[in-house]
Amino acid sequence: MVAADIFEKFRKFQQVTYTGVEDFSDRLNFQVTVVLLLACCTTVTLKTYVLSPVACYIPNEVGSHSGQEQYVNNYCWTEGTFAVPLSEFHIDNTLKDPIAKYEDRRIIYYQWVPFVLGLQSLLFYLPKVLWSMMSYNRAGTDVGHIIRAANDAVTSDSEKHAKLVQHVCKRLEQMLFQNEKLERSEHSGVRLLGWRMQACIMALQCYLWR
């Protein structure tokens, strides 16, 4: 009896736990990538607006009186820094603009990094939102919900299995007949959608009662 229960749990564990209309690459884009970008965005935002954003090189002559170091660091963060090694850095005070020769090494993107990371996370998740809206408007219901319910029915007991099968069939029936007037019109695309839904029902029946 115990062995049978263990075998049954192992059989259910072998079932695919994620069922939906997205494949692995889709989930990699709107789940994994978005989480990583949001984590980086949060880290950079905390470093920038809570802790010290940058630490600029400050000569000893400036000193640390009356917040001069903080002023210099804030100035560097807003006006940009220069990626120049100290061994190559030299200021010629005889020139009118001694920093001009390092202008091609100026870095001015520090303050924009959190916003760019946040925008990237939104752009990676946007296709998921658009696909959900388009599939719902096209099919008239949440296709992913139907597929997940069908997958749950495979590993459920007899009572829950019957309820899930009835629920899936009812939702598919609604998808087929809610646009009956449109299917009778001259729009061949809508009629083609009805044929595809009928094929979907047959495929789900084979999947549920295999």
C-alpha positions in Angstrom: 0.0 0.0 0.0 2.8 2.4 0.9 4.7 1.4 -2.2 1.7 2.1 -4.3 1.2 5.6 -2.8 4.9 6.4 -3.4 4.7 5.2 -7.0 1.5 7.3 -7.5 3.2 10.4 -6.1 6.3 9.8 -8.3 4.0 9.4 -11.4 2.4 12.7 -10.7 5.8 14.3 -10.1 6.8 13.2 -13.6 3.9 15.2 -15.1 4.7 18.5 -16.6 4.1 21.1 -13.9 3.7 24.1 -16.3 1.2 24.0 -19.0 0.3 27.0 -21.1 0.4 28.6 -24.5 4.0 29.7 -24.0 7.1 27.7 -24.7 10.5 27.8 -22.8 11.9 30.7 -24.7 8.7 32.8 -24.0 8.9 32.1 -20.3 12.6 32.9 -20.4 11.8 36.3 -21.7 8.8 37.4 -19.6 9.8 35.6 -16.4 13.5 35.0 -15.9 14.7 38.0 -17.8 12.2 40.4 -16.2 13.1 39.2 -12.7 16.9 39.6 -13.4 16.4 43.1 -14.8 14.2 44.1 -11.9 16.8 42.8 -9.4 19.5 44.8 -11.1 17.3 47.8 -11.3 16.5 47.6 -7.6 20.2 47.1 -6.7 21.4 50.1 -8.8 18.5 52.3 -7.5 19.4 51.6 -3.9 23.1 52.3 -4.6 22.3 55.5 -6.5 19.6 57.1 -4.4 20.1 55.6 -0.9 23.9 55.0 -0.7 26.7 56.9 -2.4 26.3 56.7 -6.2 29.9 57.5 -7.2 33.2 58.1 -5.5 35.3 60.6 -7.4 39.0 61.2 -7.1 39.5 64.2 -4.8 43.0 65.8 -4.4 44.2 66.2 -0.9 44.3 70.0 -1.4 40.5 70.0 -1.4 40.2 68.6 2.1 37.1 67.4 3.7 35.7 70.6 5.3 32.1 71.7 5.1 30.9 68.9 2.9 33.4 69.6 0.1 33.8 65.8 -0.7 30.0 65.4 -0.9 29.8 68.4 -3.2 32.5 67.0 -5.5 30.8 63.6 -5.6 27.4 65.1 -6.4 29.0 67.3 -9.1 30.7 64.3 -10.7 27.5 62.3 -10.7 25.4 65.0 -12.4 28.1 66.3 -14.7 29.8 63.1 -15.6 33.0 61.4 -14.7 36.2 60.6 -16.7 37.5 57.1 -17.2 41.1 58.1 -17.0 43.8 56.1 -15.0 45.5 58.2 -12.4 48.9 57.5 -14.1 47.6 59.3 -17.2 45.6 62.0 -15.5 47.2 65.5 -15.5 45.7 68.9 -15.3 47.5 71.7 -17.0 46.4 74.9 -15.2 47.9 77.0 -18.0 45.2 75.9 -20.4 41.8 77.5 -20.5 40.0 74.2 -20.3 42.4 71.6 -19.0 39.7 68.9 -19.0 38.9 69.2 -22.7 41.5 66.7 -23.8 39.6 64.0 -21.8 36.2 64.8 -23.2 36.1 61.6 -25.3 36.4 59.6 -22.0 33.5 61.3 -20.2 30.9 59.0 -18.7 27.4 60.5 -18.2 25.1 57.6 -18.1 25.2 56.8 -14.3 22.0 58.5 -13.4 20.1 56.9 -16.3 21.0 53.2 -15.5 18.0 52.5 -13.1 15.5 54.0 -15.6 17.0 52.0 -18.5 16.9 48.7 -16.6 13.3 49.4 -15.5 12.3 50.2 -19.1 14.0 47.0 -20.4 12.1 44.9 -17.9 8.8 46.5 -19.1 9.7 45.9 -22.7 10.5 42.3 -22.1 7.1 41.8 -20.3 5.1 43.8 -22.9 4.9 40.9 -25.5 3.3 38.7 -22.8 0.7 41.4 -22.1 0.0 41.9 -25.8 -0.2 38.2 -26.5 -2.7 37.7 -23.6 -4.9 40.5 -24.8 -4.8 39.4 -28.4 -5.5 35.7 -27.6 -8.3 36.6 -25.3 -9.9 38.9 -27.8 -9.5 36.4 -30.6 -10.7 33.3 -28.7 -13.1 35.0 -26.4 -11.6 33.4 -23.3 -8.4 32.6 -21.5 -6.9 29.8 -23.5 -4.1 29.3 -21.0 -6.6 28.7 -18.2 -8.3 26.0 -20.3 -5.1 24.2 -21.0 -4.0 24.3 -17.4 -7.3 22.9 -16.3 -7.0 20.1 -18.8 -3.5 19.3 -17.5 -4.8 19.3 -13.9 -7.5 16.8 -14.8 -4.8 14.3 -15.8 -3.4 13.8 -12.3 -6.6 14.5 -10.3 -8.9 11.9 -8.6 -12.1 10.8 -10.3 -14.4 13.4 -8.8 -12.2 16.3 -9.4 -11.3 14.9 -12.9 -15.0 14.9 -13.9 -15.5 18.4 -12.7 -12.5 19.7 -14.5 -13.5 17.9 -17.7 -17.0 19.4 -17.5 -15.5 22.8 -16.9 -13.2 22.6 -19.9 -15.9 21.3 -22.2 -18.2 24.1 -21.1 -15.6 26.8 -21.7 -14.8 25.3 -25.1 -18.5 25.2 -26.0 -18.8 28.8 -25.1 -15.9 29.6 -27.3 -17.5 27.8 -30.2 -21.0 29.2 -30.0 -20.6 32.7 -28.5 -19.9 34.2 -32.0 -22.5 32.1 -33.9 -23.8 35.1 -35.7 -20.4 36.2 -36.8 -19.6 32.6 -38.0 -22.6 32.8 -40.3 -21.3 36.0 -41.8 -18.9 36.3 -44.7 -15.8 36.6 -42.5 -13.9 33.4 -43.4 -11.4 34.1 -40.6 -14.0 33.7 -38.0 -15.3 30.5 -39.5 -11.7 29.2 -39.6 -11.5 30.0 -35.9 -14.5 27.8 -35.3 -12.9 25.0 -37.2 -9.7 25.3 -35.1 -11.7 25.3 -31.9 -13.4 22.1 -33.0 -10.0 20.5 -33.7 -8.9 21.8 -30.2 -11.9 20.0 -28.6 -11.0 16.7 -30.3 -7.3 17.1 -29.3 -8.3 17.8 -25.7 -10.6 14.8 -25.6 -7.8 12.6 -26.7 -5.5 14.1 -24.1 -8.0 13.8 -21.2 -9.2 10.3 -21.8 -6.0 8.7 -23.0 
